[in-house]
Amino acid sequence: MNTAQESKPEARETGSVKSAALWAASSQYSLFTLQFATSVIISRFFLRPAEIGLFSVALAAAMVLSIIQDFGLQRYIGRHPTGDEAMVRSATTIAVVFALALAVLIYALARPLAALYSEPGIEPILQLIAASYIFVPWSIVPLALLSRRLDFRRSFVVNLGGALANSAVALTLAWMGWSSLALAWGMVAQAVTRAILAQIANPAFPGRGASWTEIRAMLKFSAGTTPIYLSGGIGVRTPDMIVGGLQGMTAAGLFSRGAALAAQLHTLIVGAVSAIYYPAFARLRAEGKELGPYYERVVAAHGAIVWPAMALLAVLSEPVILLLYGPGWSEAAPLLAFVAAAECFFVALPLHIDLPILFGRLRQLLLFNIADTLLSVATLAGGAAMGVEAAAASRLVYGAAWFCLYAAWLQKLIGFRWKAALRIYAASGAVTLATILPALLAVGMWREPGTLGFDGLVAAAAASGSAWVAAIWLLRHPARTDLADMAGHACAPLLVRFRSRRT
């Protein structure tokens, strides 16, 4: 396959933004189902909270450093004017060099970190994670090129193949009694499989043909973005490390599982569509269009979907935890409730990293990111010093402070209207209240949360889902038209097939 030809947007344009969104959503939902099922099986049948906590702390430490793995390449590739062969070769060369450096760094830190936590099991886990990062660069550039063309169909194949390898290896080794190491070996299998499939989908190699001009341009661009991602990564990735250090591995496992469940639901709902936001907004800006009205539509979509979903998860946190993970994880229920509720703050101002990068406001973004990280670490450390439940509750304080930190700056930068945003927030809040009302009645008047059971959980969720649909239309939520269009676009192929069979 000719990489240069594949890289040119004019050579192969892969459908509309809506089609890309549907492929991205299909990928996200498939990956979510597989990863979610794997985490449930491993947590319920094979690993205890302390074992999950051990892996979570090691992974968090590695992922703080892994921010430099991408080094801003995906966004550089997405905004490159031509995407030619020299750019591809140069990007791959940088990716490989930084991957090797990252692997060596993580490997070197494995023993000191294990000593810091007085947990020898951290060392072999980090060593395996370090090995997995050697294979990551072979998928970074190909997937960035596919994303540039909105070709999420082939991205789906790459990501699903990697997830299947991860699940198969992790489940097999966990069943054989490999404890936390099973999860680390799963990461290695995923990285290797993704690398192979990505190179098949869109080959990208380093070395000959790379341009020093391109490399210097990438390093200059990445020098501005990497500190931002590193600062943000510290805030996002360190909670497990802080809770583990102050409250122990069992507390870290409980916190990690509760936070992960909220994050997984968030990813399930909007993670797929979020993948197309940056290239879509980049295209709109290149066409000279004002971004404010489009941003308001994104805010409306997030509020209409994520707010009700997170609030519902918070209300039903105890029956959800008991059903999925069993009584051994019951202490994670209040942690899940706090973290899920806090997510509503973070989706109220979406794309807080992407759009400032698109506008080239890297220095300002870095300052905001540093303040953001300090808020996250300070509030979490204060909560974790009192207990794991207080650590989870601190996410609400952090979420409110985060919104206040970014709101005025993003409004000035993007140009959305506060009057429209407040109207969207009010409508989303009303829809959220209508959605959770049936669930509140179920756990408050029908059954206790701990005895709701599978049938009660399904009934409560179904009633809340019906209330959500009714509220979106009866309250005339600003996102109702976009939601209807997306549903119609998704169902169109099925309707065509049904009509063709009838005729």
DRENMIZA-824321 format. One record per residue (C-alpha): residue number from 0; x, y, z. Coordinates in Angstrom, 2 decimals. Layout:
% residues N
titi:NUM; X:X; Y:Y; Z:Z
...
//
This chain:
% residues 503
titi:0; X:0.00; Y:0.00; Z:0.00
titi:1; X:1.30; Y:3.46; Z:-0.88
titi:2; X:1.39; Y:5.42; Z:2.36
titi:3; X:1.75; Y:8.77; Z:0.67
titi:4; X:-1.32; Y:8.21; Z:-1.44
titi:5; X:-3.26; Y:6.89; Z:1.52
titi:6; X:-2.32; Y:9.99; Z:3.50
titi:7; X:-3.77; Y:12.50; Z:1.07
titi:8; X:-7.26; Y:13.53; Z:2.09
titi:9; X:-8.16; Y:14.19; Z:-1.50
titi:10; X:-7.08; Y:10.66; Z:-2.51
titi:11; X:-9.60; Y:8.88; Z:-0.38
titi:12; X:-12.26; Y:10.70; Z:1.59
titi:13; X:-14.09; Y:8.28; Z:3.84
titi:14; X:-17.68; Y:9.37; Z:4.01
titi:15; X:-19.41; Y:12.04; Z:6.01
titi:16; X:-18.98; Y:13.09; Z:9.59
titi:17; X:-22.17; Y:11.23; Z:10.48
titi:18; X:-20.88; Y:8.00; Z:8.91
titi:19; X:-17.58; Y:8.43; Z:10.73
titi:20; X:-19.45; Y:8.98; Z:13.97
titi:21; X:-21.44; Y:5.78; Z:13.49
titi:22; X:-18.32; Y:3.73; Z:12.77
titi:23; X:-16.59; Y:5.29; Z:15.75
titi:24; X:-19.63; Y:4.55; Z:17.90
titi:25; X:-19.74; Y:0.93; Z:16.70
titi:26; X:-16.08; Y:0.58; Z:17.61
titi:27; X:-16.56; Y:2.19; Z:20.99
titi:28; X:-19.58; Y:0.08; Z:21.91
titi:29; X:-17.92; Y:-3.16; Z:20.83
titi:30; X:-14.76; Y:-2.36; Z:22.74
titi:31; X:-16.75; Y:-1.28; Z:25.77
titi:32; X:-18.75; Y:-4.50; Z:25.81
titi:33; X:-15.64; Y:-6.65; Z:25.56
titi:34; X:-13.55; Y:-4.72; Z:28.07
titi:35; X:-16.45; Y:-4.33; Z:30.46
titi:36; X:-17.26; Y:-8.03; Z:30.39
titi:37; X:-13.60; Y:-8.87; Z:30.95
titi:38; X:-13.29; Y:-6.54; Z:33.94
titi:39; X:-16.48; Y:-7.93; Z:35.48
titi:40; X:-15.40; Y:-11.55; Z:35.12
titi:41; X:-11.89; Y:-10.92; Z:36.44
titi:42; X:-13.10; Y:-8.83; Z:39.38
titi:43; X:-15.96; Y:-11.13; Z:40.32
titi:44; X:-14.25; Y:-14.52; Z:39.98
titi:45; X:-10.47; Y:-14.17; Z:39.98
titi:46; X:-8.91; Y:-11.04; Z:41.52
titi:47; X:-9.54; Y:-9.39; Z:44.88
titi:48; X:-9.66; Y:-5.59; Z:45.40
titi:49; X:-6.05; Y:-5.56; Z:46.67
titi:50; X:-4.85; Y:-7.32; Z:43.49
titi:51; X:-6.77; Y:-4.89; Z:41.28
titi:52; X:-5.35; Y:-2.04; Z:43.34
titi:53; X:-1.79; Y:-3.28; Z:42.83
titi:54; X:-2.21; Y:-3.26; Z:39.05
titi:55; X:-4.06; Y:0.09; Z:39.11
titi:56; X:-1.25; Y:1.82; Z:40.98
titi:57; X:1.40; Y:0.40; Z:38.63
titi:58; X:-0.62; Y:1.28; Z:35.54
titi:59; X:-1.30; Y:4.81; Z:36.81
titi:60; X:2.40; Y:5.41; Z:37.33
titi:61; X:3.19; Y:4.17; Z:33.82
titi:62; X:0.41; Y:6.20; Z:32.20
titi:63; X:1.57; Y:9.46; Z:33.79
titi:64; X:4.82; Y:8.95; Z:31.89
titi:65; X:3.18; Y:7.52; Z:28.77
titi:66; X:1.85; Y:10.95; Z:27.85
titi:67; X:5.14; Y:11.44; Z:26.00
titi:68; X:4.44; Y:8.29; Z:23.95
titi:69; X:2.18; Y:10.13; Z:21.52
titi:70; X:4.13; Y:13.40; Z:21.83
titi:71; X:1.31; Y:15.27; Z:20.13
titi:72; X:1.70; Y:13.32; Z:16.89
titi:73; X:-1.97; Y:12.47; Z:16.41
titi:74; X:-3.02; Y:16.10; Z:16.41
titi:75; X:-0.06; Y:17.15; Z:14.29
titi:76; X:-0.99; Y:14.54; Z:11.70
titi:77; X:-4.63; Y:15.58; Z:11.87
titi:78; X:-3.81; Y:19.21; Z:11.06
titi:79; X:-1.00; Y:18.59; Z:8.52
titi:80; X:-1.85; Y:20.19; Z:5.15
titi:81; X:-0.83; Y:17.23; Z:2.93
titi:82; X:-0.08; Y:14.14; Z:5.02
titi:83; X:2.64; Y:13.15; Z:2.56
titi:84; X:5.22; Y:10.36; Z:2.74
titi:85; X:7.90; Y:12.54; Z:4.38
titi:86; X:5.51; Y:13.49; Z:7.18
titi:87; X:4.50; Y:9.86; Z:7.77
titi:88; X:8.10; Y:8.63; Z:7.88
titi:89; X:9.12; Y:11.47; Z:10.16
titi:90; X:6.23; Y:10.93; Z:12.56
titi:91; X:6.91; Y:7.21; Z:12.79
titi:92; X:10.60; Y:7.83; Z:13.46
titi:93; X:9.76; Y:10.16; Z:16.35
titi:94; X:7.17; Y:7.71; Z:17.70
titi:95; X:9.64; Y:4.82; Z:17.77
titi:96; X:12.40; Y:6.84; Z:19.42
titi:97; X:10.12; Y:8.13; Z:22.16
titi:98; X:8.62; Y:4.69; Z:22.72
titi:99; X:12.03; Y:3.18; Z:23.37
titi:100; X:12.92; Y:6.03; Z:25.72
titi:101; X:9.61; Y:5.59; Z:27.57
titi:102; X:10.07; Y:1.83; Z:27.91
titi:103; X:13.54; Y:2.31; Z:29.40
titi:104; X:12.26; Y:4.98; Z:31.79
titi:105; X:9.34; Y:2.88; Z:33.07
titi:106; X:11.58; Y:-0.17; Z:33.45
titi:107; X:14.12; Y:1.86; Z:35.44
titi:108; X:11.41; Y:3.22; Z:37.77
titi:109; X:9.84; Y:-0.17; Z:38.47
titi:110; X:12.03; Y:-1.10; Z:41.43
titi:111; X:12.11; Y:2.35; Z:43.12
titi:112; X:8.30; Y:2.64; Z:42.87
titi:113; X:7.85; Y:-0.85; Z:44.34
titi:114; X:10.11; Y:0.15; Z:47.23
titi:115; X:8.22; Y:3.44; Z:47.72
titi:116; X:4.91; Y:1.58; Z:48.16
titi:117; X:6.52; Y:-1.40; Z:49.96
titi:118; X:4.83; Y:-3.61; Z:47.35
titi:119; X:7.31; Y:-5.90; Z:45.51
titi:120; X:4.55; Y:-6.98; Z:43.13
titi:121; X:4.58; Y:-3.58; Z:41.45
titi:122; X:8.02; Y:-4.19; Z:39.91
titi:123; X:7.21; Y:-7.08; Z:37.50
titi:124; X:3.93; Y:-5.42; Z:36.51
titi:125; X:5.71; Y:-2.21; Z:35.52
titi:126; X:8.38; Y:-4.16; Z:33.65
titi:127; X:5.71; Y:-5.85; Z:31.52
titi:128; X:3.96; Y:-2.53; Z:30.94
titi:129; X:7.30; Y:-1.10; Z:29.80
titi:130; X:7.64; Y:-3.93; Z:27.29
titi:131; X:4.16; Y:-3.24; Z:25.91
titi:132; X:5.04; Y:0.37; Z:25.08
titi:133; X:7.74; Y:-0.78; Z:22.66
titi:134; X:4.97; Y:-1.92; Z:20.29
titi:135; X:2.67; Y:1.10; Z:20.69
titi:136; X:4.33; Y:3.43; Z:18.12
titi:137; X:3.61; Y:0.98; Z:15.31
titi:138; X:-0.09; Y:1.70; Z:15.74
titi:139; X:-0.01; Y:5.41; Z:16.69
titi:140; X:0.76; Y:6.82; Z:13.24
titi:141; X:-1.43; Y:4.41; Z:11.20
titi:142; X:-4.42; Y:5.09; Z:13.45
titi:143; X:-3.80; Y:8.84; Z:13.28
titi:144; X:-3.81; Y:8.63; Z:9.47
titi:145; X:-7.06; Y:6.68; Z:9.51
titi:146; X:-8.58; Y:9.24; Z:11.88
titi:147; X:-7.40; Y:12.06; Z:9.58
titi:148; X:-9.50; Y:10.54; Z:6.79
titi:149; X:-12.36; Y:9.76; Z:9.19
titi:150; X:-11.80; Y:6.09; Z:8.31
titi:151; X:-13.10; Y:4.65; Z:11.55
titi:152; X:-14.10; Y:1.39; Z:9.88
titi:153; X:-10.53; Y:0.15; Z:9.71
titi:154; X:-9.72; Y:1.75; Z:13.06
titi:155; X:-12.51; Y:-0.42; Z:14.44
titi:156; X:-10.81; Y:-3.59; Z:13.19
titi:157; X:-7.47; Y:-2.56; Z:14.72
titi:158; X:-8.89; Y:-1.63; Z:18.09
titi:159; X:-11.21; Y:-4.61; Z:18.34
titi:160; X:-8.40; Y:-7.02; Z:17.48
titi:161; X:-6.22; Y:-5.56; Z:20.21
titi:162; X:-9.03; Y:-5.70; Z:22.75
titi:163; X:-9.77; Y:-9.34; Z:21.91
titi:164; X:-6.13; Y:-10.25; Z:22.44
titi:165; X:-6.07; Y:-8.39; Z:25.76
titi:166; X:-9.21; Y:-10.10; Z:27.05
titi:167; X:-8.18; Y:-13.58; Z:25.93
titi:168; X:-4.74; Y:-13.40; Z:27.55
titi:169; X:-5.89; Y:-11.64; Z:30.74
titi:170; X:-8.79; Y:-14.02; Z:31.35
titi:171; X:-6.73; Y:-17.13; Z:30.64
titi:172; X:-3.87; Y:-16.11; Z:32.91
titi:173; X:-6.22; Y:-14.89; Z:35.67
titi:174; X:-7.98; Y:-18.27; Z:35.57
titi:175; X:-4.56; Y:-19.95; Z:35.86
titi:176; X:-3.79; Y:-17.94; Z:38.99
titi:177; X:-1.36; Y:-15.31; Z:37.68
titi:178; X:-2.99; Y:-12.59; Z:39.82
titi:179; X:-2.22; Y:-8.99; Z:38.77
titi:180; X:0.34; Y:-10.14; Z:36.22
titi:181; X:-2.52; Y:-11.45; Z:34.08
titi:182; X:-3.64; Y:-7.89; Z:33.43
titi:183; X:-0.11; Y:-6.77; Z:32.55
titi:184; X:0.37; Y:-9.63; Z:30.06
titi:185; X:-2.97; Y:-8.67; Z:28.55
titi:186; X:-1.57; Y:-5.19; Z:27.86
titi:187; X:1.42; Y:-6.72; Z:26.06
titi:188; X:-0.84; Y:-8.89; Z:23.89
titi:189; X:-3.02; Y:-5.91; Z:23.03
titi:190; X:-0.08; Y:-3.72; Z:22.02
titi:191; X:1.42; Y:-6.41; Z:19.78
titi:192; X:-1.90; Y:-7.20; Z:18.08
titi:193; X:-2.77; Y:-3.53; Z:17.50
titi:194; X:0.66; Y:-2.92; Z:15.99
titi:195; X:0.28; Y:-5.78; Z:13.51
titi:196; X:-3.27; Y:-4.90; Z:12.46
titi:197; X:-2.51; Y:-1.17; Z:12.20
titi:198; X:0.43; Y:-1.80; Z:9.90
titi:199; X:-1.77; Y:-3.98; Z:7.72
titi:200; X:-4.47; Y:-1.28; Z:7.58
titi:201; X:-2.09; Y:1.60; Z:6.83
titi:202; X:1.66; Y:0.82; Z:6.78
titi:203; X:3.89; Y:3.51; Z:8.28
titi:204; X:7.63; Y:3.05; Z:8.72
titi:205; X:10.48; Y:5.15; Z:10.11
titi:206; X:13.87; Y:5.85; Z:8.61
titi:207; X:14.58; Y:6.51; Z:4.97
titi:208; X:12.40; Y:9.25; Z:3.54
titi:209; X:12.01; Y:11.09; Z:6.83
titi:210; X:12.46; Y:14.84; Z:6.61
titi:211; X:14.48; Y:16.81; Z:9.13
titi:212; X:12.29; Y:19.78; Z:8.34
titi:213; X:9.19; Y:17.77; Z:9.26
titi:214; X:10.86; Y:16.36; Z:12.37
titi:215; X:11.79; Y:19.84; Z:13.58
titi:216; X:8.24; Y:21.05; Z:12.92
titi:217; X:6.80; Y:18.11; Z:14.84
titi:218; X:9.17; Y:18.63; Z:17.76
titi:219; X:8.29; Y:22.32; Z:17.86
titi:220; X:4.56; Y:21.55; Z:17.83
titi:221; X:4.93; Y:18.75; Z:20.36
titi:222; X:7.14; Y:20.82; Z:22.65
titi:223; X:4.09; Y:23.00; Z:23.21
titi:224; X:1.51; Y:20.24; Z:23.61
titi:225; X:3.45; Y:17.62; Z:25.60
titi:226; X:3.74; Y:19.71; Z:28.81
titi:227; X:-0.02; Y:20.22; Z:28.59
titi:228; X:-0.74; Y:16.52; Z:28.31
titi:229; X:1.84; Y:15.68; Z:30.96
titi:230; X:0.30; Y:18.17; Z:33.38
titi:231; X:-3.19; Y:16.90; Z:32.63
titi:232; X:-2.02; Y:13.30; Z:32.86
titi:233; X:-0.74; Y:13.87; Z:36.38
titi:234; X:-4.18; Y:15.06; Z:37.45
titi:235; X:-6.06; Y:12.28; Z:35.68
titi:236; X:-3.74; Y:9.34; Z:36.40
titi:237; X:-2.54; Y:9.94; Z:39.94
titi:238; X:-5.77; Y:9.31; Z:41.94
titi:239; X:-5.09; Y:5.58; Z:42.22
titi:240; X:-1.51; Y:6.30; Z:43.28
titi:241; X:-2.60; Y:8.83; Z:45.91
titi:242; X:-5.35; Y:6.61; Z:47.34
titi:243; X:-3.04; Y:3.58; Z:47.31
titi:244; X:-0.28; Y:5.49; Z:49.06
titi:245; X:-2.55; Y:6.92; Z:51.78
titi:246; X:-5.11; Y:4.13; Z:52.25
titi:247; X:-3.50; Y:0.94; Z:50.89
titi:248; X:-3.99; Y:-1.36; Z:47.89
titi:249; X:-7.47; Y:-2.56; Z:48.85
titi:250; X:-8.72; Y:1.04; Z:48.97
titi:251; X:-6.97; Y:1.73; Z:45.66
titi:252; X:-8.72; Y:-1.26; Z:44.10
titi:253; X:-12.14; Y:-0.16; Z:45.33
titi:254; X:-11.58; Y:3.43; Z:44.21
titi:255; X:-10.21; Y:2.29; Z:40.85
titi:256; X:-13.15; Y:0.02; Z:40.16
titi:257; X:-15.73; Y:2.66; Z:41.08
titi:258; X:-14.00; Y:5.40; Z:39.07
titi:259; X:-13.42; Y:3.06; Z:36.14
titi:260; X:-17.10; Y:2.13; Z:35.94
titi:261; X:-18.12; Y:5.79; Z:35.74
titi:262; X:-15.41; Y:6.45; Z:33.14
titi:263; X:-16.45; Y:3.41; Z:31.11
titi:264; X:-20.06; Y:4.61; Z:30.97
titi:265; X:-18.88; Y:8.08; Z:29.96
titi:266; X:-16.72; Y:6.56; Z:27.22
titi:267; X:-19.56; Y:4.34; Z:26.07
titi:268; X:-21.87; Y:7.30; Z:25.66
titi:269; X:-19.67; Y:9.97; Z:24.07
titi:270; X:-16.18; Y:8.54; Z:23.74
titi:271; X:-16.74; Y:7.31; Z:20.20
titi:272; X:-18.23; Y:10.55; Z:18.90
titi:273; X:-15.52; Y:12.54; Z:20.69
titi:274; X:-12.96; Y:10.96; Z:18.39
titi:275; X:-14.36; Y:12.92; Z:15.43
titi:276; X:-14.70; Y:16.28; Z:17.20
titi:277; X:-11.15; Y:17.51; Z:16.62
titi:278; X:-10.99; Y:16.77; Z:12.87
titi:279; X:-14.56; Y:18.03; Z:12.47
titi:280; X:-13.86; Y:21.34; Z:14.24
titi:281; X:-10.55; Y:21.65; Z:12.38
titi:282; X:-12.48; Y:21.35; Z:9.11
titi:283; X:-15.06; Y:23.92; Z:10.22
titi:284; X:-12.33; Y:26.37; Z:11.19
titi:285; X:-10.55; Y:25.84; Z:7.88
titi:286; X:-13.82; Y:26.69; Z:6.13
titi:287; X:-13.99; Y:29.96; Z:8.07
titi:288; X:-17.12; Y:29.09; Z:10.06
titi:289; X:-17.83; Y:30.35; Z:13.55
titi:290; X:-17.38; Y:27.54; Z:16.07
titi:291; X:-19.65; Y:28.91; Z:18.80
titi:292; X:-22.97; Y:27.52; Z:17.47
titi:293; X:-21.42; Y:24.13; Z:16.79
titi:294; X:-19.91; Y:24.03; Z:20.27
titi:295; X:-23.33; Y:24.77; Z:21.76
titi:296; X:-24.67; Y:21.72; Z:19.94
titi:297; X:-21.90; Y:19.58; Z:21.44
titi:298; X:-22.69; Y:20.93; Z:24.92
titi:299; X:-26.37; Y:20.17; Z:24.37
titi:300; X:-25.66; Y:16.60; Z:23.24
titi:301; X:-23.44; Y:15.94; Z:26.25
titi:302; X:-25.98; Y:17.41; Z:28.64
titi:303; X:-28.88; Y:15.50; Z:27.13
titi:304; X:-27.10; Y:12.14; Z:27.31
titi:305; X:-24.27; Y:12.15; Z:29.84
titi:306; X:-25.95; Y:14.05; Z:32.66
titi:307; X:-28.96; Y:11.70; Z:32.91
titi:308; X:-26.78; Y:8.61; Z:32.50
titi:309; X:-24.33; Y:9.62; Z:35.23
titi:310; X:-27.07; Y:10.68; Z:37.61
titi:311; X:-28.85; Y:7.37; Z:37.04
titi:312; X:-25.62; Y:5.46; Z:37.69
titi:313; X:-25.16; Y:7.38; Z:40.94
titi:314; X:-28.69; Y:6.55; Z:42.12
titi:315; X:-28.33; Y:2.85; Z:41.25
titi:316; X:-24.67; Y:2.52; Z:42.26
titi:317; X:-25.21; Y:-0.08; Z:44.98
titi:318; X:-27.35; Y:-2.55; Z:42.99
titi:319; X:-25.05; Y:-2.09; Z:39.97
titi:320; X:-21.90; Y:-2.90; Z:41.99
titi:321; X:-23.52; Y:-5.89; Z:43.71
titi:322; X:-24.85; Y:-7.29; Z:40.46
titi:323; X:-21.62; Y:-6.88; Z:38.52
titi:324; X:-18.87; Y:-7.55; Z:41.03
titi:325; X:-20.56; Y:-9.26; Z:43.97
titi:326; X:-20.68; Y:-8.53; Z:47.72
titi:327; X:-16.88; Y:-8.40; Z:47.98
titi:328; X:-16.94; Y:-5.06; Z:46.16
titi:329; X:-19.91; Y:-3.47; Z:47.98
titi:330; X:-17.72; Y:-0.72; Z:49.47
titi:331; X:-17.14; Y:0.60; Z:45.94
titi:332; X:-20.82; Y:1.63; Z:45.61
titi:333; X:-20.65; Y:5.04; Z:47.37
titi:334; X:-17.37; Y:5.74; Z:45.60
titi:335; X:-19.05; Y:5.11; Z:42.25
titi:336; X:-21.94; Y:7.42; Z:43.18
titi:337; X:-19.63; Y:10.35; Z:43.99
titi:338; X:-17.42; Y:9.91; Z:40.93
titi:339; X:-20.40; Y:9.49; Z:38.57
titi:340; X:-22.04; Y:12.67; Z:39.88
titi:341; X:-18.77; Y:14.58; Z:39.46
titi:342; X:-18.61; Y:13.63; Z:35.78
titi:343; X:-21.48; Y:16.03; Z:35.10
titi:344; X:-19.16; Y:18.98; Z:35.73
titi:345; X:-16.54; Y:17.76; Z:33.27
titi:346; X:-18.93; Y:17.27; Z:30.35
titi:347; X:-20.48; Y:20.70; Z:30.84
titi:348; X:-17.44; Y:22.18; Z:29.04
titi:349; X:-16.32; Y:19.57; Z:26.50
titi:350; X:-13.17; Y:19.80; Z:24.35
titi:351; X:-11.38; Y:21.97; Z:26.90
titi:352; X:-8.04; Y:20.64; Z:25.64
titi:353; X:-8.73; Y:20.08; Z:21.94
titi:354; X:-10.10; Y:23.44; Z:20.93
titi:355; X:-7.41; Y:25.58; Z:22.62
titi:356; X:-4.83; Y:23.44; Z:20.81
titi:357; X:-6.71; Y:23.99; Z:17.55
titi:358; X:-6.55; Y:27.75; Z:18.17
titi:359; X:-2.86; Y:27.55; Z:19.03
titi:360; X:-3.31; Y:28.79; Z:22.62
titi:361; X:-0.76; Y:26.36; Z:24.01
titi:362; X:0.90; Y:28.63; Z:26.57
titi:363; X:-2.40; Y:29.70; Z:28.09
titi:364; X:-3.67; Y:26.13; Z:28.07
titi:365; X:-0.58; Y:24.95; Z:29.91
titi:366; X:-1.15; Y:27.49; Z:32.68
titi:367; X:-4.78; Y:26.44; Z:33.03
titi:368; X:-3.72; Y:22.80; Z:32.99
titi:369; X:-1.21; Y:23.30; Z:35.77
titi:370; X:-3.86; Y:25.00; Z:37.90
titi:371; X:-6.27; Y:22.17; Z:37.02
titi:372; X:-3.74; Y:19.54; Z:38.10
titi:373; X:-3.02; Y:21.30; Z:41.39
titi:374; X:-6.76; Y:21.41; Z:42.11
titi:375; X:-7.15; Y:17.72; Z:41.35
titi:376; X:-4.19; Y:16.54; Z:43.42
titi:377; X:-4.88; Y:18.86; Z:46.35
titi:378; X:-8.57; Y:17.99; Z:46.70
titi:379; X:-7.93; Y:14.27; Z:46.28
titi:380; X:-5.03; Y:14.19; Z:48.74
titi:381; X:-7.12; Y:16.05; Z:51.29
titi:382; X:-9.97; Y:13.62; Z:50.88
titi:383; X:-7.80; Y:10.50; Z:50.79
titi:384; X:-6.12; Y:11.53; Z:54.06
titi:385; X:-9.55; Y:11.12; Z:55.71
titi:386; X:-10.60; Y:7.93; Z:53.94
titi:387; X:-11.42; Y:6.37; Z:50.59
titi:388; X:-15.04; Y:7.59; Z:50.63
titi:389; X:-13.90; Y:11.13; Z:51.33
titi:390; X:-11.44; Y:10.78; Z:48.43
titi:391; X:-14.33; Y:9.97; Z:46.09
titi:392; X:-16.44; Y:12.82; Z:47.51
titi:393; X:-13.57; Y:15.22; Z:46.83
titi:394; X:-14.19; Y:14.69; Z:43.10
titi:395; X:-17.37; Y:16.77; Z:43.44
titi:396; X:-15.40; Y:19.66; Z:44.93
titi:397; X:-12.79; Y:19.33; Z:42.21
titi:398; X:-15.45; Y:19.18; Z:39.48
titi:399; X:-17.08; Y:22.42; Z:40.62
titi:400; X:-13.69; Y:24.16; Z:40.86
titi:401; X:-12.71; Y:22.78; Z:37.42
titi:402; X:-15.82; Y:24.29; Z:35.81
titi:403; X:-15.17; Y:27.69; Z:37.39
titi:404; X:-11.55; Y:27.56; Z:36.25
titi:405; X:-12.24; Y:26.97; Z:32.55
titi:406; X:-15.66; Y:28.51; Z:31.92
titi:407; X:-14.85; Y:32.16; Z:31.20
titi:408; X:-11.70; Y:31.40; Z:29.20
titi:409; X:-13.36; Y:28.82; Z:26.94
titi:410; X:-16.34; Y:31.11; Z:26.34
titi:411; X:-14.05; Y:33.91; Z:25.23
titi:412; X:-11.96; Y:31.58; Z:23.10
titi:413; X:-14.74; Y:29.67; Z:21.32
titi:414; X:-17.41; Y:32.34; Z:21.24
titi:415; X:-20.39; Y:30.35; Z:22.49
titi:416; X:-23.23; Y:32.35; Z:24.04
titi:417; X:-23.70; Y:32.14; Z:27.80
titi:418; X:-27.43; Y:32.66; Z:27.41
titi:419; X:-27.62; Y:29.60; Z:25.15
titi:420; X:-25.33; Y:27.57; Z:27.42
titi:421; X:-27.39; Y:28.35; Z:30.52
titi:422; X:-30.57; Y:27.41; Z:28.67
titi:423; X:-28.93; Y:24.11; Z:27.70
titi:424; X:-27.81; Y:23.44; Z:31.28
titi:425; X:-31.31; Y:24.15; Z:32.59
titi:426; X:-32.90; Y:21.83; Z:30.03
titi:427; X:-30.33; Y:19.11; Z:30.73
titi:428; X:-30.93; Y:19.42; Z:34.46
titi:429; X:-34.69; Y:19.06; Z:33.97
titi:430; X:-34.23; Y:16.01; Z:31.74
titi:431; X:-31.85; Y:14.53; Z:34.32
titi:432; X:-34.35; Y:14.95; Z:37.15
titi:433; X:-37.11; Y:13.37; Z:35.07
titi:434; X:-34.81; Y:10.47; Z:34.17
titi:435; X:-33.76; Y:9.52; Z:37.70
titi:436; X:-37.21; Y:9.90; Z:39.26
titi:437; X:-38.32; Y:6.30; Z:38.49
titi:438; X:-35.01; Y:4.95; Z:39.86
titi:439; X:-35.36; Y:7.01; Z:43.03
titi:440; X:-38.85; Y:5.63; Z:43.55
titi:441; X:-37.57; Y:2.09; Z:42.94
titi:442; X:-34.84; Y:2.24; Z:45.61
titi:443; X:-36.78; Y:4.50; Z:47.98
titi:444; X:-40.28; Y:3.03; Z:48.00
titi:445; X:-40.20; Y:-0.34; Z:46.23
titi:446; X:-37.07; Y:-2.16; Z:47.40
titi:447; X:-33.87; Y:-1.43; Z:49.30
titi:448; X:-30.87; Y:-0.71; Z:47.03
titi:449; X:-29.06; Y:-3.83; Z:48.27
titi:450; X:-32.02; Y:-6.08; Z:47.45
titi:451; X:-33.16; Y:-4.50; Z:44.20
titi:452; X:-31.81; Y:-7.49; Z:42.26
titi:453; X:-31.44; Y:-8.01; Z:38.54
titi:454; X:-35.15; Y:-7.79; Z:37.75
titi:455; X:-35.56; Y:-4.64; Z:39.81
titi:456; X:-32.49; Y:-3.04; Z:38.24
titi:457; X:-33.75; Y:-3.79; Z:34.74
titi:458; X:-37.20; Y:-2.44; Z:35.59
titi:459; X:-35.79; Y:0.74; Z:37.14
titi:460; X:-33.43; Y:1.31; Z:34.20
titi:461; X:-36.19; Y:0.70; Z:31.66
titi:462; X:-38.55; Y:3.10; Z:33.41
titi:463; X:-35.84; Y:5.73; Z:33.64
titi:464; X:-34.95; Y:5.23; Z:29.98
titi:465; X:-38.56; Y:5.76; Z:28.98
titi:466; X:-38.72; Y:8.85; Z:31.16
titi:467; X:-35.57; Y:10.17; Z:29.45
titi:468; X:-37.04; Y:9.78; Z:25.95
titi:469; X:-40.27; Y:11.46; Z:27.01
titi:470; X:-38.44; Y:14.30; Z:28.74
titi:471; X:-36.19; Y:15.02; Z:25.75
titi:472; X:-39.22; Y:15.62; Z:23.53
titi:473; X:-41.76; Y:17.02; Z:25.98
titi:474; X:-39.25; Y:19.50; Z:27.42
titi:475; X:-37.98; Y:20.31; Z:23.90
titi:476; X:-34.33; Y:19.84; Z:24.80
titi:477; X:-31.99; Y:21.71; Z:22.40
titi:478; X:-30.32; Y:18.44; Z:21.38
titi:479; X:-33.51; Y:16.65; Z:20.37
titi:480; X:-33.11; Y:17.36; Z:16.64
titi:481; X:-29.49; Y:16.18; Z:16.53
titi:482; X:-30.41; Y:13.05; Z:18.49
titi:483; X:-33.28; Y:12.32; Z:16.12
titi:484; X:-31.05; Y:12.85; Z:13.07
titi:485; X:-28.38; Y:10.53; Z:14.45
titi:486; X:-30.96; Y:7.86; Z:15.25
titi:487; X:-32.45; Y:8.18; Z:11.77
titi:488; X:-29.02; Y:7.95; Z:10.15
titi:489; X:-28.22; Y:4.84; Z:12.17
titi:490; X:-31.52; Y:3.17; Z:11.33
titi:491; X:-31.55; Y:4.13; Z:7.63
titi:492; X:-29.68; Y:1.02; Z:6.37
titi:493; X:-32.02; Y:-1.25; Z:8.31
titi:494; X:-35.09; Y:0.51; Z:6.89
titi:495; X:-33.74; Y:0.22; Z:3.34
titi:496; X:-33.07; Y:-3.49; Z:3.80
titi:497; X:-36.52; Y:-4.03; Z:5.32
titi:498; X:-38.26; Y:-2.23; Z:2.45
titi:499; X:-36.24; Y:-4.12; Z:-0.18
titi:500; X:-37.34; Y:-7.43; Z:1.32
titi:501; X:-40.98; Y:-6.38; Z:1.32
titi:502; X:-40.85; Y:-5.41; Z:-2.33
//
